Amino acid sequence: MDNYRIVNIMGGLGNQMFIYAFSLALKNKKKDHILYDISNFKLDKLRNYELDLFNLKLELATEEQIKKVRLGKTFMGKLRNFYYKRRWRFKDFKIVKIPAKEEYYSKYNPNIFNCKTLRYYSGYFQNEKYFSDVEKEVRQAFIFPDFRENIEENKKMLEKIKNSNSVFLHVRRGDYKNERWVLDTNYYKKAVKYIKETLSNPVFFVFSDEIEEIDKTFLEDANCVFMPPVNKGKSSWQDMCLMSNCKHAICANSSFSWWAAWLIDNKEKVVTAPSPWLMGNDDIICESWVKIKY
């Protein structure tokens, strides 16, 4: 089988979803067989492969197939090999223009689809434009299963969410603390104020990977429900499922809350996003979302 392309799956759940959504668009445009490389998770001590929670049938590439397309004998193959070994020495990915890579974080690079010889794709592809042509297929792919852990607690929260003008508010901490990426409370103050001025009787459902540690002062005058810290590790997708059932959203600068907001099935949803998002780049933010500067 020669007419195949390989997509590298990596990162946390949100990033894995971005990459898979990109792969659906790639398959639609190239009409080739798509294989997947998940070998990164053998070495990654912080992340696990999580797409198996969805009813997806990913065909994995063999080690031989990966080597053949990633480190080929062609000039481009050698150039890719040179790039992969040295990429972290460069401050700007544009120094070596490999079509498989994003130009810079979530900036959209349509040239990725135009390369005829490229067969290995590695990147996070955090931009809705990559898969806007296959939106329906993406939404069908990411249908959550029934709750598997803490079933009664999650069902009670889901009932509250569905029976109110629910707005999820996501605070990402955890590994973000080391990188100093945790959002300033000023963002949440402005976002909560905007939602209260825009929506009627909003109820804020607060989610966080460290719910006990967040500063709750910006929520003093808001009607809030705090999600207890029961969905952790490989069960964290259950929080994303609950968040996606809300009617509106206040996103953190996280792909986890991005997908929860994107999957909300409400044509009139109001979604706020922090600006700047992460690394000073707002390209990940959907055009219909409200940017809140902080």
Order of alpha helices (4+ residues) and beta strands (2+ residues): beta-alpha-beta-alpha-alpha-alpha-beta-alpha-alpha-beta-alpha-alpha-beta-beta-alpha-beta-alpha-beta-beta
